[in-house]
C-alpha cells in the first residue's frame, strides 16, 4: 500500500486502499444528501473483519440500502414525500456504492443496481429543488440515460441559463455523480446534464454499450441536446468529468469546439501506459491503487482478456489531443493522488492548447490531497463551481 494511502481520512480499512476509497465515496456525499454518517459507519463496522471480500461488501451495502429504502417507502405511502425522498436518495447511493466492486456482475448485483436507479428516480419525482428530470440523449442508433438537473434562477438573472455536460469516470454512476455537489451548481444558476456514457452506469450494465476512446461521439449529441433547449444558453455549455473523466472531458473539448469550457476533475495523460504499469505490478503480486477490481476494465471495454484490453486502450492517449483545446480549461489534481501521478497531470496541463487554462493542485495541508479530492470533496467542488461562476458569466 502506498504511504500516501495512510493519509486517507476516515481510513476504516488501513490495509486496503480500494475499500477505504470506496467507503469515502459514500461518506463524502453526506453534504448533498447521499449519505448519513451513522449509516455509513454502521456498514463500515459490519465489514471490519471481512476486508477484501467483495461479496460481503456488496451485501452489507445492499442490506443497509434496503433498510433505508423501506423507511423511505413507508414515509412515501403515508404522504410524507419530502422526507421519503431523503431516504430514497441515500438508498440509491448505497445500492450503487455496494455494487461497484462486483465482478463478475450477477443477477443479484444487477437487481441492486436497478433498485438504486429506481430509488433515485422516485426521490427526484418527490422533490423540486433542484428539479431533476430523467432523460435520454440520442446516441448513434440508440440513446444514453441521463439526469437533467435544472438550474435555479441564479441571482435573479432572466433568460437561458448556462449548463454543464457531466460524464462519469471509470466506475462511477450518474446517480453517485449527482451527490458530488450538483445541487450547489444548480443553486448558482447552472444546469447540469449528468450522462451515463458508453462503459458507464446503465449504459454498460443494461444496454451493452462498452467504453471507447472517441468521447466526442457522445459528447456532441449531449451538447446538441442541451443547445436545443429554450432554457439553456447554447453559447455557455461546458463539459466536465471525474477521474478517468480526466480523459473524457479534454477529449470532448478538443473535438467539439462549441463547448464553452472544460473541467477535468482529476488528470489523465496516457491511460494505456497507466494500465501497462498496473498489470506489471499485478504480475509481481503487488497490488496497485485501484478503485475497483482490475477485471472491471475488461468488462467495461467489452473484452475477455488483458491483451484485448490493452489493444482497446491504445486510443486512450491525450498527447496530440489536448493541444487542440481552445476553450478555457481547468484541471484539478491531488498532490498525493495514488492512482495518477503528478507528473502525468503536469504533462497534460502543459500540453493543453487553451490560452486560458488553470491547474489547481491540492496539498495535504489544505485537504483534497488524494484522488479527485476524495479526502475532502468540498474543497474541490468549491474551486470548480467558483471557476464556472467566473467562466460562464454572460458576455457584456
N, C-alpha and C positions, 0 to 999 in steps of 0.2 A: 504494500500500500504506500503511495507517495506520502512524503512528510506533510505536504500541504493538506492532505485529506484529514489530518488530525485537527485542523483548524475549523472544520465544518461546525457550525453552530448546531445545537441540539443533536449531537452525534450519538444516536441511540445504538449504533452498531459499529464500534470502533475498528473492527477488523473487516468490514465490508463496505467499501465505498459506494457500491451501487445501491445497497439497501438504505444507507444513510442519505444518499442523494434522493432516493425515491420517497422517503418519509418527509424530507424537506419540501419536495414538490407539493405534497399535501398540506403541510403545515403552513407554508408561506402564502397560501391562498386565503387564509383566515380574514385578512382585512377586507376582502372583497366577497365574502360570503361563501367561499368554497370549503371551509373547514371550521370546526370548533376545536380549540386546542385540547380540551379534555377528551374529546372523541378520538383524536389522533393519538394522544398519549395512551389511551386505552388499547388501541391497536398495537402501538409500539411495545407496550408491556406484554401483550399476548405473544409477541413474536421474539422476545429476547432470547429464548432458548431454542429457537428454530432457524437461526440465521443461515441463509443460503438455500433454504427450502422454498423454492418459488411457488409451489403449490400451496404451502402453508400461508405464504404472503397473500396470494390471491384469495384464499378462503377466509382469512381473517378480515381483509378489507371488504370482501363481499358480504360477510356476515354483519359487519358494522353498517355498511351501506343499506342492507335490507332492513335493519332495525330502524335506522334513521328515515328511510323511505316510508315504512309503515306508520311512523309517527306523523309524517307529513300527509300521508293519505288519510289518516284519521282526522286530522285538522281540516283537510280539504272537504271531507264528507260532512263535517259539522259546520261548514260555511265560513271557515276562517282561512280564506285563500292566501292572504298575505303571509301569515305565519307558516302556512303549509309550504309556500314557495321557498322559504328559508331552509326548511328541512330537505326539500326535494333538490335544491341546488347542491347542498352538501352531499346528499346521497349520490347524485350524478358524479361528483368529483371523486368520491370514494370508490365507486364502481370502476372508474377509469384508471385511477391510480393503482388499484389492485390488479387490473387486467394486464397492465403494461408488460409485466415480466413473463407472461405465459408464452412459452414456446415449446412445442407447437401449440397453436390455438386449439381449443376444444369446444364441443357443444356447450359445455358449462361456462367457459370463459366468454364465448360469443353471446350467450344469453345475458350474462352480467353486463357486457358492453352495451347491448341493446337496452337493458334496463337503465343504464346511465344516460343514454340518448333520450329515452322516454321521460325520465325524471327531469332532465334539463328542459325539454320542450314543454312539459306540463307546468314547470315552475315559471317559465317565460310567459306562458299564457295567463298566469295569475298575477303578473306584475306589469307595470307600465313605466317604470323609471329605473333604468332606461328601458325603452321599448325594444324588445328583441324579437326578430322575425326569422324563423327558419326559412331558407330559400334554396333554390337550385341554380347553379351557374352553368350555362351551356359550355360544353367541352367536347369538341370533336363530335363523335356520334352518340354522346351520352351527356351526363351532367355531373357536377360536383356538389355535394351537400355543403351548405354554408350557413352561418348565422349573420344576419344584418342587424347590427346594433345601431339604432337611430340616435343621431346627435340631439342633444337638448339645445335650446336656443342660446348658445353661449354668449354671455354679456348682452343679451337682448338684441344682437345684430340680426337684421332680417335677411331673407334671401337664402339661396342654396348654400349648403354647408360643405366644408372640406371633408375628405374621407380618407381612410387608410385601408388598403388590402392587407390582410394579416394572415400569413401562412404558418402552418405548424412547423415543428422541427423534425427530428429523426423518429421520435417516439411519443410525441405529444398529440393531443386531440383538440379539436376546436372548442370542445366544452372546457377542457383544462385551460386552454388559452384565454378564455373569457375571464377566468378568475385571476389573471395577471394584470389587473388594473384597468381593464377595458371600460368599466363603468365610469372611472375617473376621466377617461378620454372623452366619452360621450358627454359628461358634465361640462367639459371645456368647449363643447360645440363641434366636436369632430365625430363623424360617423365611422363605423368600423365594420368591414366585411371580413369575417373570420372563416377561412376556407380549409376544408379537408382536401388538400391536393392529392394527386396520384401518389400512392405509397403511404398515405397518412389516414388515420381515423377510419370513418365509414368507407372511404373510397377504396382502401385496400381490403378491409375486412369483409365487406358485403357487396362490393361492386367489382372486385377483381382488377383494380387499376394499379399496377405496380409503379414504383418510383422510376423516373427517368431524369436525365440531366437537363432537358430543354424546358426550363421553367417558364419561358415565355409562351409556350403552347397553352398554358392555363392562366398565366398572369395577364395576358392580353384580353382574353374573354372576361376575366374578373374586372379589369379596368373598364371595358366597354359596357358591362352590366351596370356598373356604378355611374358611368358617364351618361347613360341613357335616362337616369332618374332625374326628375324635376327638382328633387330636394338635395341634389349633390352638384357641387361646382366642378365641372369636368376639368378645369384648369388647376384644381387643387386636390388631386388624388395622388396619394403616395403609396409606397409598398414597404412592408416590413415583415420580418420573420425572425424566429429564435433558434439558436443552437445550429443544427445543420441548415436552418434557415439563413444563416450567415453566408451560405451559398445561394439559396433561392432568391433572396431579395436583391443582392447585387446582380445576379444573372438577369432577373426580371427587368431591373432598371437599365441594364446595358442594352437589352434587345427590344424594350418597349419605351421609346423616348418620351412618350406622353406622360409618364409618371413624373409628378412634380418634385418628389424627393424619395429617398430610400434610407431605411434604417436596418442595419444588421445587428441584431441583439446576440452578440457572440460571433467570433470570427471564424472564417474558413479560408483555406487557400488551395490546398491540393488534397482532396478527400481520398484519392487513390493512394497517395503516399501515407496518409493517416492510417488507412486500413492495412496497408502493407506492413507498417511498423507494428500495428496491433496484432496482426497474425503472427509476426515473428516473435513477439512476446508470448503469445499463447503457445507457440511451438516449443518455447523454452520453459513451459509450465509456469510462466509469470502472468499474473492477471493484470491487464491494462485497466485504466479507469474508464469503465463503460457505464452508461446509464441504463442499459438493458442487456440481456444475454446476447452474445455475438451472433447467434442464429437469427436474431431479428433482422439482421442485414440481408440474409438470403431470402427470407420471407417477404421483406419489403420490396426487394428487387425482382421477385418472382423467379428465382433461380434455385437450383438444387445443390450447388457446390461452391466452395470458396473460389475456385478458378473462374467459374462463371460470374461470380460476384465481382471479382477483380476486373474482368472484361467490361462489365457494365459501368464500373467506376472510372474507367478511362476518361469519360467525358466530364467528370466532376472536378474540373480544374478551373481556377479563376484567372490564371495568367493568360493574357490575351483577350479576356472578357471585361474585367473591371476597368481597363483602360478606356473602354467605350462609354463609361458612365459620364453624363454631363450634368445631371441634376444634383442638388445639394444632397450630401451623403453623411450619415452618422454611423460610426462603428463603436460599439461598447464591448469592453472585454475586461475580465477579471485578471489582475496581475498574477494570481496563482491558479489560473484555470488548469485543472487536471486533465482535461480532455483535448484541448487545443492549445499548444504552446504559444507564448507571447511572440516568438519570432515569426510564426505564421500570421498572427494578427498584424504585426508591423509590415510584413511583406504585402499583405492585402491592401492595407491602408496606403502605403507608399505608391502602389500601382494604380490606385483609383484615379480616373481621369478628371473627375469633377474639380472645378476651380474652388468650389465651396465645400470643404469636407472637414469633418471633426472626428477626432479619435479620443474617446473617453476611456481612460484606464482607471479601474477601481483598485484601491490598495487595501491591505489587511487592516490598517488603522481605521479607515472610514467605513469598512464593510463593502460587500459586493465583490470581494476578492476572488470568489470561486466561480465556477462555470455559470455563465448567464446570471450572475449575482444571486445564486441560489441561497447564499447565506444571509442576504438582505435584499430581497427583490424590490422593496420600496424605493431604495436609492436609485436603482436602475430605471424604474418606472418614472420617477420624478424627473430624472435627466431627459429621458426620451420625450415625455409629454411637454416639458418646457421647451425643448428644441423644436417640437412640432408646432407649439404655440407661435414661436418666432418665425418658423419657416413657412407655415401655411397661412399666415396672415393675408387678407386680401390686399391686392396691389392698390396703391393710392390712386 
